Every structure is written in structure tokens, then in C-alpha cells.
Amino acid sequence: MSEWFETHDGIHDRVWQCLGRGVADGKSPARLPTFATVSRTGWPEARTVVLRRADRSEALVEVHTDLHSDKIESLRHSPRAALHVWQKTLSLQIRLQCDVTIRSGAEVAEIWAGVPDPSRQSYGITPAPGTPIVDALDYVKDPDPATFAVLTCRIVHIDAVHLGDRHRRAAYSRNGDWVGQWLVP
């Protein structure tokens, strides 16, 4: 019997197990992936987001954000993002490249209805996120479903690196029907 990291299928399965656990378990490292975009001026931008959905059959993940956040402007300019997860206990790095769709308004009303009250505080900040302010707490949180957005990230490429005694790296692509390809780590 081989270890999970010794086969393409084993690594691919473990990637999706980690992403699924990230949605279900607030203590999982996959719960808080780094989400990277490119600004209109060409600068890379990375921030931590909360993983809200992972669907292997559709090869997508979702995160929530405020419609007035910088990442929305970046995604409107270039609707692509990368997500990064480090699973220390597994010595596994997961990188996802995604095409991103921004959904808001009536289209996400049912999702908004399921957002817990404490989490709703992140959507509807005045002034808008990133606005310069005089004092550190010179803003108001007033939950507003009109500023709530769901970023649906359609995965096009997965790159997974296992940093065990012998490093292994595998890549998977939507165009390649998710068949694994070994890469030099």
C-alpha cells in the first residue's frame, strides 16, 4: 500500500480533502488561504480570505468579500486569482489558479441569509475598505447585503508540493481532465 503522496490520485484526493476540511473546520489551515490578484497598476496583491465552499465535482472554491474591497477592482480588471494553502501537518503546499466570477445582489441573497450575524459585520463598512482615515477606528460597521459579494473561483490549475523526505510535486489542469503530471519540485 502506497502513501497518499506517492501517486497522482493520492495527492489530488488529499488536496480536495484539505479544501473540504477548510470549509468545515475553522481550525484547519485551509480555512484561511492566501488570495492573490494583480492590481490595475500591475502590482501583486495578496490577502487572507475565508474559504466558504469547495466543490470537487465542479472544481471550484468560493470566498466572500465586500463589493467595495480592493480585490473587486482588481478582479474587474483581470478576473483571475491564485489561492495558496500551507498544510503544515501534511507538509503540503497547495496552489490554485482560478478564473473568478463576482456575484452579488439578488443572485447571492440566499447565501447572505445563511451568513452568521458576527460575520455580516464585514460587509457594509463606511467609509469603504481601503479608504484613508484619520484615526484607526474612524469607520462604522453597518451590515449591508448590497455590499456582500461571493467570489466563485473556477479552478483551472492545481499545483501541489509534498515536502517530505523526498519532495514530490504534481500538477493538474482542467484542460487535462485533472490527470496528474509530475514536476520537479
N, C-alpha and C positions, 0 to 999 in steps of 0.2 A: 504494500500500500504506500503510495507516494504522499508527500506533504503537499498542502494546498499550493504552495509557491513553486512547485516543480512542474506544473502543467499550465498551459494557456487557460484551460477551462477553470482550473482551481483558482488562479489569480482573478479571472473575470468574475467568478462567483463571489470571491471574497470582497472584491470592490463593491459589488451590489449589496452584499451583507452589511458592509460598513456604512454605505449610504442609507440603507433602510434603518439601521440602528441609529444613525444620526437624526433621523426624523422622529423615531420613537423614544429615544433616551436622551434627556437633557444633559447627561454627564458624558456622552460619547464625544470623542474628538471630532467626529464627522458632523456633529450638530452645528459647529461654528466654522465653516470653511472660509478661506480667503477667497474673495470675489474680485477679479481684476478686469478692468476695462481700459480703454485708451481715450483720453480727453480730446476735445475738439482741437486743442493745440498740439496734440501728438504725445503728450506725457502719459506714461502708465499710471494707473490709479488702482490701489488695492485697499480693500477694507474687509472687515469681518461681517458676515451675514449669518442669519439663522436658516438652516435647511428645514423647509416646511413640507416638502414632498419629494419622494424618489420613486420613480416608476420604471422598473427594468423593461417591462413589455413595450413601453413607448420610448424608452431610452431618454428620459427627461428628469430633471430636477426642478424644483421651484423654491423661490425665496420671495419674501415680501419686502416692500420698501415704500417710502413716501414719494409721491409723484414729483415733489419739488427737490429731491436729492440730486446731488451732482451726477450720480450714476445714471439717472434717467437722461440727462442731457447727453452724456457720453454715449449711451445706448441708442439714442435717436440719431446721433451722428454715425455711429458704427455699431449695429445691433449684434455684437459678438462679445463674449466674455470667456474668461478662464476661471475655473474654480480649483482650489488646491486644498487637500486634506492630508494631514500627517497623523497616522495611526501608530503612536509610539510603541504600544504593547505588541503590535504585529510587525514592527519595523517596515511599515508600508507607506509609501508616498503615492497619493492618487492625484492625477491632474486630468481635468476635464476641459475640453474645448467645446463651446456651445454657441449655437445661434439663439438669440434671445428675442422673445416676444413680450411686449409690455401690455398687460391687460389691466383695465380699471373700470370704474363706474358700475353700471348695471351688470356687466359681464362677470364681476367678482363679488357681487352683493352677497351671494350665498357663502362665499369664503369669509367675508367680513363678519357675517353673522356668527361664525364659529371662532373668531379671534377673541381670546380672553380679555376682559377689561384692562388688566395691567398692561398687556401688550398693545392695546389700542392707543396708549399714550404716545407711541412712537409715530403716529400718523396724524398730522394736523398741528405741527409746531409752527408758532408765529413768533418772529419772522421765519421765513423758510430756512431749512437746513443749509449751512454754509454762509449765511448772511453775517457780515461783521457786526459785532455788538460791543458796547462799552464795557459792561460788566459780565462776568462769567455766567450769571444766572438771569440775564436780561432777555428772557424768552418765556413764552407761555405754551403749555401743552393743553390742547383742546381737541380731543379725538374727533376726526372728521373723515367719514367714509369717502368723501370726494377726493381726498389726497392719498387714499390707500391704493397700492398697485401690487400686482402679482407679476413677477418675472418668471416666465416659463422658459427654461433653458433646455433646448433640444440638443442633446449631446451628439456631436459629430465625431469626436475622437477621445479616446481614453488612453492615458499613458500611466502605467503602474510600475513602481520600482520597489522590489523587496530587498532590503539592506541586511540580509542575513550573513552567515559566514561566507557564502558565495553569493554575490549580488546577482539578481535577475531582474530584467526589465522586459515588459511586454506592452505592445500597443494594439489597440483595437479601433476599428473605424466603422461608422455607419455604412459607408460605401462598400466596405469589405464584409458586410453582414456579420460584423463583430467577431470574425475569425482572428485569433491571436497571431501576432508576429513578434518573435524575439528580437530585441535590440540590445546593443552593447550598453550596459548601464553607465 
